[in-house]
Amino acid sequence: MNYLEFEKPLAEIEGKAEELRAMARANKEMDIEKEAAALDRKAEQMLKDLYKDLTPWRKCQVARHPDRPHCKDYIEALFTEFTPLAGDRNFADDHAVMGGLARFDDQPVMVIGHEKGNDTKTRIERNFGMARPEGYRKAIRLMDLAHRFRLPVITLVDTPGAYPGKGAEERGQSEAIARSTQKCLEIGVPLISVIIGEGGSGGAVAFATANRVAMLEHSVYSVISPEGCASILWKDAEKMREAAEALRLTAQDLHKLGVIDRIIKEPLGGAHRARQETIASVGRAIEVMLKELSSKKPEALIRDRRQKFLDMGTKGLAA
């Protein structure tokens, strides 16, 4: 278990319980089950207390947890017959973006998402989930394909933001993001987006301009990272806690503001503590959202999607 900074007291208790059980395995005559069980109860209560009211900064830490399920995990568990489609037909294939044809509950769909990787090798290969222009152009190509064959599009968002490197800027990063966002608004098929970890800046919006946007309970979605915001406003990245509060980046805040439509509950302790349970919850949410949109005609899907984003920021003003 990789423990977060605020989970250190919990790590000590769970570590002591494991030490006792290790001693009992080494010495069969020792009976320490009562002591270990008491520590387990204490750890469970502490876990409940820690996650009862997480601050926005702590939610950022949970959303970035290295053991949290990533796009590849969801695709492998929820979709069948996944056929990856590579490249933007112009420059290269961006490994930070996964996409392809698949079946969800036996229904043909197009699935697209950011993949961060799960170890040093794959994180470097996937560029830590930070897409380059060719990644967004690949997504545009796949959305065009989905529109042509009337396939629902499901996007899984998990990125700190689009890659800000020199080469990406030279190849038109902002233009690629803008065109991907535009394509989301144009396709006449159901478009569902789930923020499964970090939803960072335009790199996330380019996949999440959808008919339905859902967020996992401890994921975050923001115009900029707390560290980046703190560096700009206070000239001090250490002010990230204050920035996280000000950005209103939690699923709970964004649901109140009307930016997202649904919050998907996570297991106690976050998605990384019960990966399969989390993936199953996301699958059920996708199923419900697909049913909500299945009877809508292409013109209605486009109109409703556009209106949804035009209405953002006006929620509650009429009252």
C-alpha positions in Angstrom: 0.0 0.0 0.0 1.3 3.4 -1.0 0.2 5.8 1.8 -0.5 9.5 1.2 1.0 12.1 3.4 -2.1 12.6 5.5 -2.5 8.8 5.9 0.8 8.4 7.9 -1.0 7.8 11.3 -3.1 5.1 9.6 0.1 3.5 8.1 1.6 3.2 11.5 -1.5 1.4 12.9 -1.9 -1.0 9.9 1.9 -1.6 10.0 1.8 -2.6 13.7 -1.1 -5.0 13.0 0.8 -6.6 10.1 3.9 -6.9 12.4 1.9 -8.8 15.0 0.5 -11.2 12.4 4.0 -11.7 10.9 5.3 -12.6 14.4 2.4 -15.1 14.8 3.2 -16.7 11.5 6.8 -17.1 12.6 5.9 -18.4 16.1 2.8 -20.6 15.9 2.4 -20.6 19.7 1.8 -16.9 19.9 -1.9 -15.8 20.1 -2.1 -12.2 19.0 -5.4 -12.2 17.1 -7.2 -10.1 19.7 -4.5 -7.4 19.6 -4.4 -7.4 15.8 -8.2 -7.2 15.6 -8.2 -4.3 17.9 -5.7 -2.5 15.8 -7.8 -3.3 12.7 -10.8 -1.7 14.3 -8.8 1.4 15.2 -7.4 1.6 11.7 -10.9 1.3 10.2 -12.3 4.1 12.4 -9.3 6.3 11.6 -9.8 5.7 7.8 -13.5 6.8 8.2 -12.4 9.9 10.1 -9.7 10.8 7.5 -12.1 10.5 4.6 -15.2 11.9 6.2 -14.5 15.4 5.2 -11.4 15.6 2.9 -10.1 19.1 2.1 -9.8 20.0 -1.6 -6.0 19.6 -1.4 -6.3 16.1 0.1 -8.7 15.2 -2.7 -6.1 16.3 -5.2 -3.7 13.9 -3.5 -6.2 11.0 -3.6 -7.0 11.8 -7.3 -3.3 11.5 -8.1 -2.7 8.3 -6.1 -0.4 6.0 -8.2 -2.5 2.9 -7.4 -5.8 4.5 -8.6 -7.4 2.6 -11.5 -6.4 4.1 -14.9 -8.0 4.2 -18.3 -6.4 0.9 -19.4 -7.8 -0.8 -16.3 -11.4 0.4 -17.0 -11.2 -0.6 -20.7 -9.9 -4.1 -19.8 -12.6 -4.6 -17.1 -15.7 -2.9 -18.6 -15.3 -3.3 -22.4 -15.1 -6.4 -24.6 -13.6 -6.8 -28.1 -11.5 -3.6 -27.6 -9.7 -2.8 -30.9 -7.2 0.0 -30.5 -6.9 2.5 -33.3 -3.6 4.4 -33.5 -2.3 7.6 -35.0 -3.6 10.9 -36.2 -2.9 10.1 -39.9 -0.7 13.2 -39.9 2.3 13.0 -37.5 2.5 10.1 -35.0 0.6 8.0 -32.5 0.4 9.6 -29.0 0.6 6.9 -26.3 -0.9 9.2 -23.7 -4.3 8.8 -25.4 -5.9 5.4 -25.8 -8.8 4.9 -28.1 -10.6 2.4 -30.2 -13.7 0.4 -31.0 -15.2 -1.8 -28.3 -18.4 -3.2 -26.9 -20.1 -2.1 -23.7 -22.8 -4.4 -22.5 -22.6 -5.9 -26.1 -23.3 -2.4 -27.6 -20.7 -1.1 -30.1 -19.1 2.1 -28.8 -16.0 4.2 -29.3 -13.9 4.6 -26.1 -11.2 7.2 -25.7 -9.2 8.2 -22.7 -6.0 9.4 -21.1 -3.6 6.8 -19.8 -0.9 7.7 -17.2 0.8 4.3 -16.9 1.4 2.3 -13.7 5.2 2.0 -13.4 8.3 4.0 -14.4 8.5 2.5 -17.9 4.9 2.9 -18.8 4.6 6.4 -17.2 7.4 7.6 -19.4 5.9 5.8 -22.5 2.5 7.4 -21.7 4.0 10.8 -20.9 2.2 10.7 -17.5 -1.1 11.1 -19.3 -0.2 14.5 -20.9 -1.3 14.4 -24.5 0.5 16.1 -27.4 -1.3 17.6 -30.4 -1.3 14.2 -32.2 -3.2 12.7 -29.3 -6.1 15.2 -29.6 -6.0 14.8 -33.4 -6.3 11.0 -32.9 -9.3 11.7 -30.7 -10.9 13.9 -33.4 -10.4 11.1 -35.9 -12.1 8.6 -33.7 -15.0 10.9 -32.9 -15.5 11.4 -36.6 -15.5 7.7 -37.1 -18.1 7.2 -34.3 -20.3 9.9 -35.8 -20.2 8.3 -39.2 -21.2 4.9 -37.8 -23.6 6.2 -35.1 -21.5 4.8 -32.2 -21.8 6.3 -28.7 -18.5 7.9 -27.5 -17.3 7.2 -24.0 -14.3 9.2 -22.7 -12.2 8.5 -19.6 -10.4 11.7 -18.4 -7.3 11.5 -16.3 -4.6 14.1 -17.1 -2.7 16.8 -15.3 -3.2 18.8 -18.5 -2.0 18.8 -22.1 1.8 18.5 -22.6 3.4 22.0 -22.6 6.7 21.1 -24.3 8.3 23.0 -27.1 7.6 20.3 -29.8 3.9 20.2 -28.8 3.6 24.0 -29.1 5.3 23.9 -32.5 2.8 21.3 -33.7 -0.2 23.4 -32.6 -1.2 22.2 -29.2 -3.8 24.9 -28.5 -5.3 24.5 -31.9 -5.6 20.7 -31.5 -7.3 21.1 -28.1 -9.7 23.7 -29.5 -10.6 21.5 -32.5 -11.1 18.4 -30.2 -13.5 20.5 -28.1 -15.3 21.7 -31.2 -15.6 18.1 -32.4 -17.2 17.1 -29.1 -19.9 19.8 -29.8 -20.5 18.6 -33.3 -20.9 14.9 -33.3 -24.5 13.6 -33.4 -24.1 10.6 -31.1 -24.3 10.3 -27.3 -21.1 11.5 -25.7 -20.4 10.5 -22.1 -17.3 11.6 -20.1 -16.1 10.3 -16.7 -13.4 12.1 -14.8 -11.6 9.1 -13.2 -8.7 11.0 -11.6 -7.4 14.4 -12.6 -9.2 16.6 -15.0 -6.6 19.2 -15.8 -7.2 22.3 -17.9 -8.1 22.3 -21.6 -6.5 18.9 -21.9 -9.5 17.5 -20.0 -12.2 19.8 -21.6 -11.1 18.5 -25.0 -12.5 15.1 -24.0 -15.2 16.2 -21.5 -17.4 18.5 -23.6 -20.1 15.9 -23.3 -23.8 15.3 -23.0 -23.2 13.8 -19.6 -20.2 14.4 -17.4 -19.6 12.3 -14.3 -16.8 12.4 -11.7 -15.6 9.9 -9.2 -16.1 11.2 -5.7 -12.5 12.0 -5.0 -11.4 13.1 -8.5 -10.7 16.7 -9.3 -11.5 18.9 -12.4 -10.0 22.4 -12.8 -8.8 25.0 -15.2 -5.3 24.7 -13.7 -3.5 22.6 -11.1 -3.3 24.0 -7.5 0.5 24.3 -7.8 0.2 26.2 -11.0 -2.5 28.5 -9.7 -0.4 29.2 -6.5 2.7 30.0 -8.6 0.8 32.5 -10.7 -1.3 34.2 -8.0 1.0 34.1 -5.0 4.4 33.4 -6.7 4.7 30.5 -4.3 3.8 26.9 -5.3 3.6 26.0 -1.6 0.3 27.9 -1.4 -1.3 25.0 -3.3 -3.7 24.3 -0.3 -5.2 27.8 -0.5 -5.3 27.5 -4.3 -7.2 24.2 -4.2 -9.8 25.8 -1.9 -10.3 28.7 -4.2 -10.5 26.7 -7.5 -13.6 24.8 -6.4 -12.2 21.7 -8.1 -14.0 18.9 -6.2 -16.8 16.8 -7.5 -19.1 18.1 -4.8 -18.5 21.8 -5.7 -18.7 21.2 -9.4 -22.0 19.3 -9.1 -23.4 22.3 -7.1 -22.2 24.6 -9.9 -23.8 22.5 -12.6 -20.4 21.7 -14.3 -20.9 18.0 -13.9 -24.1 15.9 -13.8 -23.2 13.0 -11.6 -20.9 12.0 -8.7 -19.9 8.3 -8.6 -19.2 7.2 -5.1 -15.9 5.7 -4.2 -15.1 3.0 -1.6 -14.0 4.1 1.8 -10.4 5.2 1.5 -10.5 6.0 -2.2 -10.6 4.1 -5.5 -7.1 2.7 -4.9 -8.2 0.7 -1.9 -10.9 -1.2 -3.8 -10.1 -1.0 -7.5 -12.6 -3.6 -8.8 -15.5 -2.1 -6.8 -14.7 1.4 -8.2 -14.5 0.1 -11.8 -17.9 -1.6 -11.3 -19.4 1.6 -10.0 -18.2 3.5 -13.0 -19.6 0.8 -15.3 -23.0 1.1 -13.7 -23.0 4.9 -14.1 -22.0 4.7 -17.8 -24.9 2.2 -18.3 -27.4 4.6 -16.8 -26.1 7.6 -18.7 -26.2 5.7 -22.0 -29.8 4.7 -21.4 -30.7 8.3 -20.7 -29.4 9.4 -24.1 -30.2 6.3 -26.2 -33.6 7.6 -27.5 -32.4 11.1 -28.4 -32.0 12.1 -32.1 -28.7 13.5 -33.4 -30.1 17.0 -33.6 -31.3 16.9 -30.0 -28.0 15.5 -28.7 -26.0 18.3 -30.4 -28.5 21.0 -29.3 -28.7 19.8 -25.7 -24.9 19.4 -25.4 -24.3 23.0 -26.7 -27.0 24.4 -24.4 -25.6 22.6 -21.4 -22.3 24.4 -21.8 -23.9 27.8 -22.6 -25.9 27.5 -19.4 -22.8 26.9 -17.2 -22.3 29.8 -14.8 -25.9 30.8 -14.8 -27.2 28.1 -12.4 -29.2 29.7 -9.6 -29.0 33.3 -11.1 -32.7 33.2 -12.1 -33.7 32.8 -8.5 
